[in-house]
Amino acid sequence: MDACKMMQRLGLLVGLFLLWGGGCLLSAGVPFRSSYYDSRVNSLIVSVPEAEEYRPFPYYIPSQGERITFSFDLLEEVPRVLRYRLEYYDADWSPSPLLTSEVQSGIPTGLVPYPEPSIATKVHYWHYSFTLSPSSDPTPKLSGNWRIVFFEEGNESAPLVEVSFGLVDPVFKLEVAASGNTQEGIYRSNQEVSATVRSSGTTAGYLEKGITLFVAQNGRSDNAQLLRKPSFVGLDYIEFAYQEAALFEGGNEYFSFEILGDTESNMGVKQLDTKVTPSYAVLFPHKNSSKQRYQTSADADGRQVIRAPYGSANGATEADYYEVEFTFLSPYLGSSLFLSGAAFDPLPCSERKMSYDAVRGAYDGVWLLKAGYYSYQYLWGDSSCTTPLRSAPTVGSHYQTSNSYTVVAYFRGMNERIDKMVAVKELRIP
């Protein structure tokens, strides 16, 4: 086991992650990170229209006829003309040294379609939607890691939002397994993800040198890991298992709520004040359960789904915005408490943080959210979000927890300068 892996596992045991798997902390860039850079931006949704299943990390496969759609709202009265640019990255999310003309075709920046206005909502917004396909201008030429950056026309240096995604050329095969039987304990608090990479056209010896695996849990970037050192090399395959597998906290099931409208029966909402603008929703509080036994419950692992009131035709423009109050009853835990989930992860670190009220003995916070279904979790970590967030101090960590894992395989061939995305595998356990 290399020094980075040993320190990572030691960090998990003492409750402080300082490193990410295999290749240590990704100092080059946060993997698959999407970011809001303007307070007017909200409700980012990335989808693949042709995909049958939800993908926690956005990726698409053009060779199979897939496209990828980016949609978000700008909360203001006047529409803006937006453009986009594309950026190409290596497996560790460091910027590629290749020229723009080498990685994409078409003009340097493209025009985003004119937005749709919100309809009969208290909070007015403009809804933008753009679908990237082989006919887009510009469009990617290479498989691998990409970011799309949206900005106002004439102000490219001030991005509004950026979204990371993958373009897959599935020429390799991935086999993935996850278990609570880990190197750190048999069915205790962790889960371990192992993988096998197979290729009929590349010898295993060169696979060992050219393959990098990205492993992530529940669409989270903060605790994702890169694996570079296989545990076994076969004739035409390599394995990442045992000490070279990816180790995660098991965590606990996600909480959820749903708001459909002012007059609807809304799940998880304790109180709703519709006399103010925007309407103000108070959720039922949750308690610190770090010392409790695991209790199974169905969850959606951090997913966000925009929904409008019953009878509405288009949630994208007819769903209203709500101020939503979250409360987590707990002794003061030191450091910081954050909300995690697809709706919150693109926010700047400081805007995901909850405040502690010593009189009430609770962490709380208010976020502006669009009507819909939200799956979320309370996680603990340092105030700068520079180390992976943890669930053990807030809701506990259990090997039985159902989690979604994404494994991505990158391959850099001999004398090549790019990390091609050659396989992706999704796994949900148990």
N, C-alpha and C positions, 0 to 999 in steps of 0.2 A: 504494500500500500504506500502511495507517495505521501509526502509531508502535508500537502494541501488536503487530501482526503482524510488523513488522520486528524488534522486540526478541525476539519468540518464536523466529524463525528464526535470529537471531544466537545466541541461547542454545542452540539445538540444535547448532549447529556447534562451539561451545566446550565443550559437554558440561554445560551447566547450564540447565535450564528454570526461568525465573522467571515465565513468563506462560502462560496458556492462550489458545488461538486466538481471533481475532476480538475477543472482548469482554474480553480479558486474564484475569487470575486471578479465579476466581469467589469473591470475598470473601464473597458472600452465603451460600454453603453448598456443601458438596461434593456433586456431582451423583450421584444414585442410590446414595447411601451407606447401607449397612446396618451397624449397630453393636451389639456386645454391651456391656451396661453392668453385667453381673453374671457372676462367674466360674463360676456354676452352669450357665450357658447354653452349649450346644454344638450343633453339627450342624444349623445353619439350612439349610433347603432351601425354595426358592420355585419353584413350578411352576404351569403352566396345564394342567389335565387334558385340555382339548380341543385343545391345540396339538400338531401333528405333529413339529415340530422344537424343539430346545433353544434357549432364549432367554437369552443371557448377561446381559442386563438384564431384570428381570421387568416385563412389561406384559401387559395383557389387553384384549380388545375385546368388551365386553358386547353390542354390537349384532349380533355374530356368534355369540352364545350362549356366550361364554367366561366362565370364572370363574378366580380365582387363589387358590392354596392356600399357606399358610405353615405350616411344620412345624419344630419344634426340640425339643431335650431339655433338661430340668432335672435335673442330676446331684445327687440327694438322695434320702433315704429316704421323705420325706413329701410327698404331692402338695399343690399349691397351687391355689387358685381364682384364675384369671387373667381379666382383662378387657382390652379393647383400645379405643383411640381413634384417630381419623383426623385427619390434618393435611394441609392443601392448600398448595401452593407454586407460585411463579411459575417461569418458564423457567430463571432463574438460581439457583433453589432458595432464594430469599428467601421468608419466610412471606407468604402472601397476606393482603392487608388486609381481605378479605371476612369477614363473620360466619360462624360455624359453620353456622347455619341456611340460609345462602345456598349453601353448597357441599356439604352432605350432608343426607340425610333420616334421620329416626329419632331415637332418644335419643342423648345425648352420648357414652356409652360402651356397649360391648357385652360380653356374656359369651362367653368361650372355652369350647368343649366340654371336658368332663372328660377328663383325660389317660389314656393306657394305660401300665401298668407294663412295665418290661423283663422278659423271660422268660429264665431260666436264664443270666444274664450275671454275670460277676465284678463288674463295676461296675454298681450299680443306678441306674436313671434312670426318669423319667417322660416319656413322649413326648406332646407337644401337637401338634394339627393343627387348623387353622381355614381354612375356605374362604369367601372373600368373593364374594358374588354380589348381584344386584339385590334379592334378598329378605332380605339381611342387615340387621340393625338395630344400629348405623347402617350406611349404605352411601353411597358417593360419588354425587353428582348431576352432576358436571362432569368433562369430560375434562381431562387435564393431569398434573402431578406430584403424587404423594401419598406420605405416609408413614403406616405403621400402627405404633403403639406398644403393646407388651404390658407389663402391670404386674400386680402382685398386688392383689387386691381390697382396698380400703381404704388403698392406698399408691400412689396415682397419681403422686405426685411423685418416685418412685424407679423409673424404667422398668427392665425386664429386658433388652429387646431392641427395636430399631426397625428397620423394613425399608422401603426406598424402592421405589416401583413406579410404573408409568404406567397411566393409563386412556386408551385411544385411541379417537377418533372419526374413522375413516379417510376424510375427505372430500377430501383432497388426494392427489396421487400423487408418489412419490419415485423417481428414477432415480439409482443410485449406482455409481461405478466407483473402483477403486484400482489404483495402478501404482507400480513402482519408478523410473519416469522422473519425477523431481521437479524443482522449481525449485532445489533445493540440490545436485543432481547426478544424472547419468544412470546408473541402475542401480548404485548404490553401497551405501549403508547405510540409506536411509530409504524410507518409503512415503507416498504422497499420496492422500488420499481426496477426490474431487470429487462434487458432487451437483447434480441439477436438480429443482426443485419446480414442479409443474404444477397449475393449478386452472382449471376451465372457468368458474367463477362469480365469479372475482375478477380484476380487472385487474392486470397485472404491476406497474404503478406503485405500487399499494397493497400488493401482495405484498412489494415491496422494503422497505416501511416496517414491515410487520407480521410478517415471517417471522424466526424464529431457528432455527438448526440446532444440534443436539447431536450430536457425533461422538465415538465411543469405540472403543477397541481391546481385544478379549479380555475384556470385562466389567470393565475397570479404570476406577475413578473418578479416580485420581490424575493421569492424563495426558489426560483427556477435554477436549474443546474446544467452545466455543460460537462459531458463525459468524453474523455479523449483516450483513456487507457483501458483497453479491453481486458477481461479476465481470462479469455480463452480464444485461441485462433485456430479455426478448423480449415478444411480444404478450400471451401468457397464461402465461408461465413465467419463472423466474429461475434463473441458474446460479451455483454457487460452484465456481470452478476456478482453475487456475494459482496466482497469488499469494494468492488468497482461498480456496484449498482448505485442508484440514486436513493438517498434516504430522506424521508420527510416526516414531520409531525403528522400523526393521524388526524389531529384536529377534532372538530365536532360538527354536527349537522348545522347548516345555515338556517337563520331565521328568515321570515318573509312577511310581506304585507302586500295588499292590493288596494288601490284607489281607482275607482271607475268614474266617479262623478259626485257632485254635491248631494244628489238625491238617491244615490245607489247604496246598496248594502256593501260596505267596504271591509275587507278582511284585515284583521289586526289593528284596526283603528279604534282607539278608546274614545276620542272626542273629535268632532269636526265643526269648526266655526266657519260658516259660509257667509257671514256678514262682512267679512274683511276681504281685501284684495291684496294678494291672492288668498284663497281660502286656507285656513290653518288647521292642519291635522296633527293630533297628538296620538302617537302609537302606544300600545300597551308596553310597559317597561319589561326589561329582562334582567335576571339576576346573575351574578357571578356564580358559575357552576363548575369552577375548576376542581373542586374537591368531591364532586358528585360522580356516581357511576354513569356509564354510558347508557343513554336511552335512545332507541332507534326512532327515527321519524323521517318522512319523505322530504327531500329538499331539492333545490335546483342549483346548488354549487355556485352561487353568485350571479346567476343570470338576471338580465333585465329585459322585460317585454313591455313595449308601449301599447296601451289599450285605451280606447275611448268608451264613453257611456254606451249602454245597450241602445241599439237603434241607430247609432252613428255609422256612417259609411267609411270614414277614413280617420283612423286614430292618429296618423301622422300630423294632421292639421286640425282635428277636432278635439283632441285631448287637451285639457287645461293643465296649468301648473299649480302646484300646492307647496306651501311651506310645511315641511314635515319635521316634527320634533321626535328625536330618539332619546331614550333614557336607559342607562345601564347601571343597575344598583350594585355597588361594590365598594369595599374598602379602597382607600387610595393605593394604587399599585406602583407608584413611582414611574419614572419615564413618561410615556404617552400612550393614549388609547386612540385607535383609528377605526373608522368604518371601512370595510373592504367589500368589494363586489364590483360588477361591471359598471354600475352607475357612479361609483365613487373613485375607482382607481385612476381615471384620467385627471382628476383634480390635483392641483399642487399639494404637496405634503401638508402644508399648514392648514389647508382648507378641508382636509379629511379628519383633522384632529378634534377630539371631543374635550370639553372643559369639565373640570371636577368641581363639584359643589360639596364642600365639607359638611355643611349644615344638613343637607339632604342625604349625604352619603351616596352620591351618584355622579356618574359622568353623563353629560347631556350635550346636545347640539341640534341645530336646525339647518336643514338643507332644502333648497328649491328643486322640486322633482316633478316631472311630467306624469300625468295619470298613467297607471299601469301596474304591472307586477314586478316586485323587487325582492331579490334574494340577497342577503347580506350577512356579514359576520363582524364581531368585535375582536380586533386584534391588538396586541401589545407590542411596543417597540420603541426605539429611540426617536427623539423629537425631529430628527433630520431625515428619517426614512432611509438611512444609508445601510442598514442591516435588515435582513429578512424579518418580517413581522411574525409574532407567535400567538398561538391560541391557548397554550397551556395555562398562562396566568388568568385568563378571562373565562373561557368555556371548557377548558380541559383539553386533553389530547388522548385519543383512544384508537387502538388498532382496528376496531370494528367499524369506524366511521366510513360512510359511503363517500368516495371522492372520485373526481374525474381527472384523468391524467392524459397529457398530450406528449407524445414523443416524436421529435423531428430528427431526421438523419440528413447530415450535410456531407458532401464528398468533394474534395479538392484533388483532381487528378494530377499526374506527373507534369510538371512545368506549367501548370495552370495558375491563374491569379484570382480565381473566384471559388467561393464555396457554394456549390450547387445544392439546392434542396431536392433530395432524391427520394424521400419517402416520409410519410406522416402516418401515425397510428394513434387512434383515440381509444381509451380504455376507461370504463367506469366500474368501480368495485364498491361493495361486494356484488 
